[in-house]
Amino acid sequence: MNHMLNSLITEQPNPLTDHIDELPSAEIMELINSEDQRIAQLIQPLIPVIAQAADRIIDSFQSGGRLFYVGAGTSGRLGILDASECPPTYGTPPSMVQGIIAGGFRAVKDPVEGAEDREELGAADLDEHGFDENDVVVGIAASGRTPYVLGAMRHAKEIGATVISLSNNAGTPMALVADVSIEAVVGPEVVMGSTRMKAGSAQKMILNMLTTTAMIRLGKVYRNFMVDLNPSNEKLVHRAKRMIQLATGASEADIEKVFIAAGGHVKTAIVMLMADVGATEAQHKLDLADGFVRNAISGK
């Protein structure tokens, strides 16, 4: 196993940064920044595969399924981060997108030794969430071979669920298990093996693409406004009202009135103003349009 790790590109020394320990702060950062600039360019040709993965996730959501990110260490934390941002941004129930990390929630802050080395724990953690064939698992690991992640993926495959892999090496064991395999090969890190850097940034960008695309395709965005956000604090209430204003051009007084009548639900408020109807009728129109604001306004 260790000798296998030695051959991974994420575990190679980077010749461009061999002298980094001799440099002042700004020059260290120049090297980091120069390496970071490669990430978006390397992801661009992967978009057709990332889109396939997003479409599988959308299909699952439309049939009542859920999305599970599974990872260890940095990869696990990034999955939890992406999952935890869906409810406030898109008003989704917390169960819809979930992050599972080797070693449990304590591992978000503190390393849990050995947790990532046991395949059966990955499978057991999925089971604990009542994982079934309608759900999707996205296994995340820079190496593409973390046993905990492979265990979860293999278990999901046996059940007949959709399995997606996200790694930073090519031709990995995770890719062999996955229905859709995303391999963002960003090369050796500035500090050898520190995969929280380029590998982690690439993972974050791809997870953003997956959930943002899915939420847009599910009607949770009107134009480019996050109209299903949950206005749970003062900043978000202000953002919600500003979205209504930008979407409708209505006066502050009218926005205040519909915002209260709509119970703080941005979509309902926009349809009330644009279709000139009350809250109940606006909600009915949204229901008929499967939550898509454009279609609710036009009556399609």
Order of alpha helices (4+ residues) and beta strands (2+ residues): alpha-alpha-alpha-beta-alpha-beta-alpha-beta-alpha-beta-alpha-beta-alpha-alpha-alpha-alpha-alpha-alpha
